[in-house]
Amino acid sequence: MSADPIDDSELEGLARNAPLTRPRPGHADMVGMQKYDFTDARPILERASARETAARVALGAIARAFLEQSVGITLFSHVISIGGVRVAEDAPLPGKNDQEKIDADPVRCADAKISALIVNEIEKAHSDGDTLGGVCEVLVFDVPPGLGSHVHWDRRLDSRLAGAMMGIQAIKGVEIGDGFLTATRRGSSAHDEIEKNSAGKIVRRTDRAGGTEGGMSNGEILRISVAMKPISTVPKALDTIDVATGDAAKAINQRSDVCAVPASGVVAEAMAALVLAEAVLEKFGGDSVAETRRNFLSYMENLRFK
């Protein structure tokens, strides 16, 4: 982008500067033109692009460092499913030591066999001129109990996390813990019973709630699953209307990925870190990392029930 005006003659003939008048189904193109009274979709699609999440990931890296240094929270994401390929429902949850292995996997899946099947699914979609969606899960470890609020709707931790995830491009659903599966169970088998472990610490026997109860963290692993729709820029172009003529047409096809689910997990990690960093500062305060940590340690030491 230049600070000085660019002569029209320099822009003529550049494909990237030609008006785009065939909005893509599933994208912001059509609604954006309606909302802002544009005749060209380019100003909408450029700003709606997920490229802006690069800044969120950068900020999330700072939030992650703060969380680990102040209260010992660590987090990462892993891919659960892409297209019709899914990790088994009863597969063991990845542990804190699995992050490096997951980051090294081509699709950020903890199961190498499922990863190979996913890669094959992506390659088939690519050859078919199509795109794929899927689900990734963010896991947050060593979260202290009491982040969030059971009183204020806008301070409930699960509400804030869900809202942050829904703010990521192409995300169409969020699940905390077992979420929708829990809705199919009876109450006697839906909740996490409370007990003391071998060290005498109060824990939940299971983690169906995904680390939150009543809008607050309960000390268990936070589990946030995020569903991403297939990318709306489909090489096998979908039907649309050319707004310049009013005639039926095929949607524009900008350069795009076949699948962005693994990348969406990285963005989801950043958003979770930003929300949790805010919640930690609300709870423990402090004008330095050292002060926040002192306040946190004092809180944990003085918990009435622990």
Kinemage of the C-alpha trace (Angstrom):
@kinemage 1
@onewidth
@group {chain A} dominant
@subgroup {mainchain}
@vectorlist {calphas} color= white
{ca met a 1} P 0.000 0.000 0.000
{ca ser a 2} L 1.405 3.376 -0.990
{ca ala a 3} L 0.964 6.627 0.909
{ca asp a 4} L 0.966 8.460 -2.436
{ca pro a 5} L -1.825 8.293 -5.027
{ca ile a 6} L -1.317 5.652 -7.721
{ca asp a 7} L -2.119 6.618 -11.276
{ca asp a 8} L -5.040 4.689 -12.783
{ca ser a 9} L -2.863 3.694 -15.723
{ca glu a 10} L -0.650 1.680 -13.374
{ca leu a 11} L -3.630 -0.286 -12.084
{ca glu a 12} L -5.261 -1.022 -15.432
{ca gly a 13} L -4.929 -4.607 -16.560
{ca leu a 14} L -3.999 -5.989 -13.135
{ca ala a 15} L -6.372 -8.888 -12.439
{ca arg a 16} L -6.277 -8.260 -8.727
{ca asn a 17} L -7.710 -4.780 -9.249
{ca ala a 18} L -10.570 -5.772 -11.555
{ca pro a 19} L -14.063 -5.412 -10.022
{ca leu a 20} L -15.468 -8.629 -8.552
{ca thr a 21} L -19.196 -8.815 -9.147
{ca arg a 22} L -19.959 -12.535 -8.708
{ca pro a 23} L -20.246 -13.048 -4.909
{ca arg a 24} L -19.334 -16.422 -3.414
{ca pro a 25} L -22.025 -18.351 -1.521
{ca gly a 26} L -21.036 -18.720 2.121
{ca his a 27} L -18.727 -15.708 2.082
{ca ala a 28} L -19.227 -12.122 3.244
{ca asp a 29} L -19.291 -10.882 -0.380
{ca met a 30} L -23.030 -10.534 -1.057
{ca val a 31} L -24.141 -9.310 2.360
{ca gly a 32} L -21.192 -6.902 2.564
{ca met a 33} L -22.119 -5.289 -0.756
{ca gln a 34} L -25.724 -4.984 0.415
{ca lys a 35} L -24.735 -3.515 3.784
{ca tyr a 36} L -22.285 -0.914 2.453
{ca asp a 37} L -23.931 -0.253 -0.934
{ca phe a 38} L -20.873 -1.440 -2.863
{ca thr a 39} L -20.943 -2.568 -6.490
{ca asp a 40} L -17.697 -4.540 -6.078
{ca ala a 41} L -17.043 -7.393 -3.645
{ca arg a 42} L -13.295 -6.766 -3.392
{ca pro a 43} L -13.404 -4.314 -0.450
{ca ile a 44} L -15.489 -6.879 1.440
{ca leu a 45} L -13.549 -10.043 0.690
{ca glu a 46} L -10.151 -8.467 1.368
{ca arg a 47} L -11.170 -7.246 4.824
{ca ala a 48} L -13.148 -10.390 5.640
{ca ser a 49} L -10.085 -12.520 4.910
{ca ala a 50} L -8.633 -14.618 7.713
{ca arg a 51} L -5.260 -13.028 6.991
{ca glu a 52} L -6.035 -10.593 9.806
{ca thr a 53} L -5.800 -13.456 12.296
{ca ala a 54} L -1.999 -13.260 11.964
{ca ala a 55} L -2.142 -10.256 14.300
{ca arg a 56} L -4.318 -12.172 16.771
{ca val a 57} L -1.876 -15.084 16.790
{ca ala a 58} L 0.994 -12.679 17.487
{ca leu a 59} L -0.897 -11.154 20.419
{ca gly a 60} L -1.903 -14.626 21.573
{ca ala a 61} L 1.762 -15.612 21.820
{ca ile a 62} L 2.293 -12.815 24.335
{ca ala a 63} L -0.814 -13.863 26.270
{ca arg a 64} L 0.408 -17.472 26.358
{ca ala a 65} L 3.765 -16.415 27.762
{ca phe a 66} L 2.001 -14.342 30.418
{ca leu a 67} L -0.284 -17.234 31.394
{ca glu a 68} L 2.572 -19.696 31.748
{ca gln a 69} L 4.810 -17.316 33.701
{ca ser a 70} L 2.116 -15.973 36.015
{ca val a 71} L -0.139 -18.934 36.833
{ca gly a 72} L 1.395 -21.918 35.020
{ca ile a 73} L -1.330 -22.341 32.387
{ca thr a 74} L -0.318 -24.069 29.141
{ca leu a 75} L -2.456 -24.822 26.108
{ca phe a 76} L -2.447 -26.237 22.599
{ca ser a 77} L -4.887 -27.461 19.959
{ca his a 78} L -5.262 -30.650 17.959
{ca val a 79} L -7.424 -31.680 15.017
{ca ile a 80} L -10.281 -34.055 15.829
{ca ser a 81} L -11.791 -34.396 12.363
{ca ile a 82} L -11.565 -33.205 8.782
{ca gly a 83} L -14.283 -34.064 6.294
{ca gly a 84} L -15.576 -37.524 7.105
{ca val a 85} L -12.427 -38.686 8.900
{ca arg a 86} L -12.489 -38.478 12.688
{ca val a 87} L -10.447 -39.490 15.704
{ca ala a 88} L -12.278 -42.182 17.707
{ca glu a 89} L -14.743 -40.845 20.287
{ca asp a 90} L -13.026 -42.863 23.025
{ca ala a 91} L -9.477 -41.936 22.018
{ca pro a 92} L -7.336 -40.803 24.972
{ca leu a 93} L -6.956 -37.061 25.375
{ca pro a 94} L -3.536 -35.733 24.320
{ca gly a 95} L -1.367 -34.730 27.280
{ca lys a 96} L 0.824 -31.704 27.887
{ca asn a 97} L 3.853 -33.554 26.529
{ca asp a 98} L 2.166 -34.232 23.179
{ca gln a 99} L 2.286 -30.664 21.872
{ca glu a 100} L 5.583 -31.027 20.011
{ca lys a 101} L 4.370 -34.194 18.272
{ca ile a 102} L 1.099 -32.533 17.285
{ca asp a 103} L 2.832 -29.421 15.950
{ca ala a 104} L 5.084 -31.645 13.817
{ca asp a 105} L 2.147 -33.531 12.286
{ca pro a 106} L 1.114 -32.300 8.796
{ca val a 107} L -2.506 -31.798 9.899
{ca arg a 108} L -1.849 -31.319 13.643
{ca cys a 109} L -3.568 -34.583 14.602
{ca ala a 110} L -2.466 -36.579 17.653
{ca asp a 111} L -3.231 -39.927 15.983
{ca ala a 112} L -0.728 -40.738 13.219
{ca lys a 113} L -3.034 -43.257 11.518
{ca ile a 114} L -5.946 -40.827 11.428
{ca ser a 115} L -3.565 -38.115 10.230
{ca ala a 116} L -2.648 -40.205 7.181
{ca leu a 117} L -6.337 -40.739 6.386
{ca ile a 118} L -6.985 -37.003 6.720
{ca val a 119} L -4.126 -36.174 4.354
{ca asn a 120} L -5.628 -38.572 1.825
{ca glu a 121} L -9.057 -36.947 2.273
{ca ile a 122} L -7.568 -33.495 1.624
{ca glu a 123} L -5.740 -34.702 -1.485
{ca lys a 124} L -8.972 -36.196 -2.851
{ca ala a 125} L -10.861 -32.951 -2.243
{ca his a 126} L -8.085 -31.029 -3.988
{ca ser a 127} L -8.259 -33.263 -7.054
{ca asp a 128} L -12.059 -32.845 -7.078
{ca gly a 129} L -11.805 -29.055 -6.972
{ca asp a 130} L -13.486 -28.924 -3.581
{ca thr a 131} L -12.840 -27.810 0.013
{ca leu a 132} L -13.145 -29.387 3.466
{ca gly a 133} L -14.095 -28.337 6.981
{ca gly a 134} L -13.584 -30.069 10.301
{ca val a 135} L -13.216 -29.792 14.054
{ca cys a 136} L -10.254 -28.889 16.236
{ca glu a 137} L -10.059 -28.891 20.031
{ca val a 138} L -8.183 -26.516 22.318
{ca leu a 139} L -6.885 -28.062 25.548
{ca val a 140} L -5.906 -25.814 28.455
{ca phe a 141} L -3.951 -27.325 31.341
{ca asp a 142} L -3.410 -26.270 34.973
{ca val a 143} L -6.223 -23.723 35.061
{ca pro a 144} L -6.906 -22.575 38.636
{ca pro a 145} L -10.486 -22.814 39.912
{ca gly a 146} L -12.485 -19.601 40.000
{ca leu a 147} L -11.727 -17.775 36.745
{ca gly a 148} L -14.897 -16.181 35.377
{ca ser a 149} L -18.176 -15.529 37.174
{ca his a 150} L -21.399 -17.311 38.059
{ca val a 151} L -23.149 -13.940 38.447
{ca his a 152} L -22.474 -11.771 35.397
{ca trp a 153} L -23.529 -13.139 32.006
{ca asp a 154} L -20.772 -11.234 30.234
{ca arg a 155} L -18.065 -12.538 32.574
{ca arg a 156} L -18.898 -16.234 32.405
{ca leu a 157} L -15.710 -17.941 31.247
{ca asp a 158} L -17.379 -20.402 28.877
{ca ser a 159} L -19.430 -17.598 27.324
{ca arg a 160} L -16.339 -15.509 26.675
{ca leu a 161} L -14.406 -18.430 25.225
{ca ala a 162} L -17.296 -19.411 22.952
{ca gly a 163} L -17.700 -15.838 21.726
{ca ala a 164} L -13.991 -15.538 20.979
{ca met a 165} L -14.042 -18.771 18.988
{ca met a 166} L -17.110 -17.719 16.994
{ca gly a 167} L -15.198 -14.566 16.035
{ca ile a 168} L -12.772 -16.657 13.968
{ca gln a 169} L -13.575 -16.709 10.254
{ca ala a 170} L -15.546 -19.769 9.025
{ca ile a 171} L -16.278 -21.077 12.535
{ca lys a 172} L -19.891 -22.278 12.749
{ca gly a 173} L -20.027 -24.035 16.106
{ca val a 174} L -18.362 -24.244 19.521
{ca glu a 175} L -18.626 -26.966 22.154
{ca ile a 176} L -17.338 -26.847 25.734
{ca gly a 177} L -16.457 -30.280 27.083
{ca asp a 178} L -18.876 -32.979 25.924
{ca gly a 179} L -21.390 -30.265 25.019
{ca phe a 180} L -24.056 -31.679 22.721
{ca leu a 181} L -23.353 -35.255 23.780
{ca thr a 182} L -24.118 -34.256 27.364
{ca ala a 183} L -27.549 -33.089 26.221
{ca thr a 184} L -28.402 -36.693 25.285
{ca arg a 185} L -27.510 -38.134 28.705
{ca arg a 186} L -29.474 -38.387 31.914
{ca gly a 187} L -28.309 -36.169 34.727
{ca ser a 188} L -26.923 -39.089 36.703
{ca ser a 189} L -24.413 -39.792 33.941
{ca ala a 190} L -23.880 -36.256 32.638
{ca his a 191} L -22.062 -34.554 35.495
{ca asp a 192} L -18.553 -34.848 36.920
{ca glu a 193} L -18.616 -36.346 40.395
{ca ile a 194} L -16.342 -34.798 43.012
{ca glu a 195} L -13.749 -36.789 44.917
{ca lys a 196} L -10.277 -36.579 46.432
{ca asn a 197} L -7.359 -38.061 44.524
{ca ser a 198} L -4.504 -40.072 46.029
{ca ala a 199} L -2.780 -36.841 47.043
{ca gly a 200} L -5.870 -35.635 48.887
{ca lys a 201} L -6.681 -32.945 46.313
{ca ile a 202} L -10.297 -32.213 45.353
{ca val a 203} L -10.819 -33.245 41.707
{ca arg a 204} L -13.584 -34.259 39.313
{ca arg a 205} L -13.779 -37.962 38.491
{ca thr a 206} L -14.425 -37.095 34.829
{ca asp a 207} L -14.229 -33.955 32.692
{ca arg a 208} L -17.497 -33.998 30.774
{ca ala a 209} L -18.079 -30.333 31.606
{ca gly a 210} L -14.811 -29.420 29.916
{ca gly a 211} L -13.290 -27.539 32.837
{ca thr a 212} L -16.098 -25.089 33.608
{ca glu a 213} L -19.062 -25.179 35.978
{ca gly a 214} L -21.444 -22.288 36.509
{ca gly a 215} L -19.438 -19.994 34.241
{ca met a 216} L -16.206 -20.522 36.199
{ca ser a 217} L -13.141 -22.688 35.726
{ca asn a 218} L -13.215 -25.694 38.075
{ca gly a 219} L -9.544 -26.673 37.947
{ca glu a 220} L -9.919 -29.455 35.383
{ca ile a 221} L -8.651 -29.378 31.797
{ca leu a 222} L -10.491 -26.785 29.701
{ca arg a 223} L -11.749 -28.385 26.480
{ca ile a 224} L -13.083 -26.185 23.690
{ca ser a 225} L -14.049 -27.792 20.371
{ca val a 226} L -14.439 -25.560 17.320
{ca ala a 227} L -16.242 -26.522 14.100
{ca met a 228} L -15.019 -24.927 10.879
{ca lys a 229} L -17.088 -25.011 7.705
{ca pro a 230} L -15.459 -25.812 4.339
{ca ile a 231} L -13.791 -22.751 2.833
{ca ser a 232} L -16.313 -20.838 0.720
{ca thr a 233} L -13.891 -20.162 -2.134
{ca val a 234} L -14.617 -23.407 -3.990
{ca pro a 235} L -12.676 -24.168 -7.212
{ca lys a 236} L -15.760 -26.109 -8.345
{ca ala a 237} L -17.577 -22.780 -8.538
{ca leu a 238} L -21.070 -22.522 -7.053
{ca asp a 239} L -24.107 -20.776 -8.539
{ca thr a 240} L -24.541 -17.071 -7.836
{ca ile a 241} L -25.747 -13.809 -9.414
{ca asp a 242} L -23.513 -11.351 -11.258
{ca val a 243} L -24.567 -8.105 -9.584
{ca ala a 244} L -23.288 -6.083 -12.550
{ca thr a 245} L -25.809 -7.687 -14.911
{ca gly a 246} L -28.369 -9.403 -12.687
{ca asp a 247} L -27.807 -12.648 -14.563
{ca ala a 248} L -27.134 -16.105 -13.146
{ca ala a 249} L -23.410 -16.846 -13.011
{ca lys a 250} L -20.705 -18.930 -11.397
{ca ala a 251} L -19.027 -17.510 -8.293
{ca ile a 252} L -15.582 -15.973 -8.467
{ca asn a 253} L -12.679 -18.242 -7.534
{ca gln a 254} L -9.901 -16.466 -5.679
{ca arg a 255} L -6.777 -18.413 -4.720
{ca ser a 256} L -7.595 -20.454 -1.629
{ca asp a 257} L -6.661 -23.441 0.498
{ca val a 258} L -8.446 -26.772 0.322
{ca cys a 259} L -8.621 -27.003 4.121
{ca ala a 260} L -7.723 -24.545 6.876
{ca val a 261} L -8.791 -26.573 9.917
{ca pro a 262} L -5.234 -27.142 11.265
{ca ala a 263} L -4.528 -23.416 10.924
{ca ser a 264} L -7.814 -22.531 12.621
{ca gly a 265} L -6.605 -24.459 15.666
{ca val a 266} L -3.613 -22.145 15.960
{ca val a 267} L -5.930 -19.124 15.844
{ca ala a 268} L -8.225 -20.766 18.411
{ca glu a 269} L -5.246 -21.244 20.738
{ca ala a 270} L -4.487 -17.533 20.480
{ca met a 271} L -8.078 -16.513 21.181
{ca ala a 272} L -8.272 -18.832 24.190
{ca ala a 273} L -5.025 -17.379 25.523
{ca leu a 274} L -6.288 -13.804 25.150
{ca val a 275} L -9.561 -14.567 26.951
{ca leu a 276} L -7.787 -16.429 29.755
{ca ala a 277} L -5.161 -13.718 30.186
{ca glu a 278} L -7.959 -11.194 30.692
{ca ala a 279} L -9.696 -13.502 33.182
{ca val a 280} L -6.453 -14.066 35.100
{ca leu a 281} L -5.857 -10.324 35.410
{ca glu a 282} L -9.451 -9.789 36.556
{ca lys a 283} L -8.987 -12.402 39.260
{ca phe a 284} L -5.430 -11.760 40.414
{ca gly a 285} L -4.545 -8.256 39.194
{ca gly a 286} L -0.992 -6.994 39.414
{ca asp a 287} L 1.206 -4.426 37.693
{ca ser a 288} L 3.878 -6.983 36.861
{ca val a 289} L 4.050 -10.686 36.106
{ca ala a 290} L 5.757 -11.199 39.465
{ca glu a 291} L 2.925 -9.466 41.328
{ca thr a 292} L 0.262 -11.440 39.474
{ca arg a 293} L 2.092 -14.641 40.361
{ca arg a 294} L 2.351 -13.674 44.040
{ca asn a 295} L -1.372 -12.980 44.140
{ca phe a 296} L -2.114 -16.281 42.416
{ca leu a 297} L 0.081 -18.298 44.795
{ca ser a 298} L -1.544 -16.620 47.795
{ca tyr a 299} L -5.014 -17.421 46.432
{ca met a 300} L -4.138 -21.067 45.862
{ca glu a 301} L -2.508 -21.382 49.282
{ca asn a 302} L -5.560 -19.940 51.021
{ca leu a 303} L -8.315 -21.829 49.206
{ca arg a 304} L -10.741 -23.070 51.845
{ca phe a 305} L -11.345 -26.279 49.917
{ca lys a 306} L -8.485 -27.737 47.901
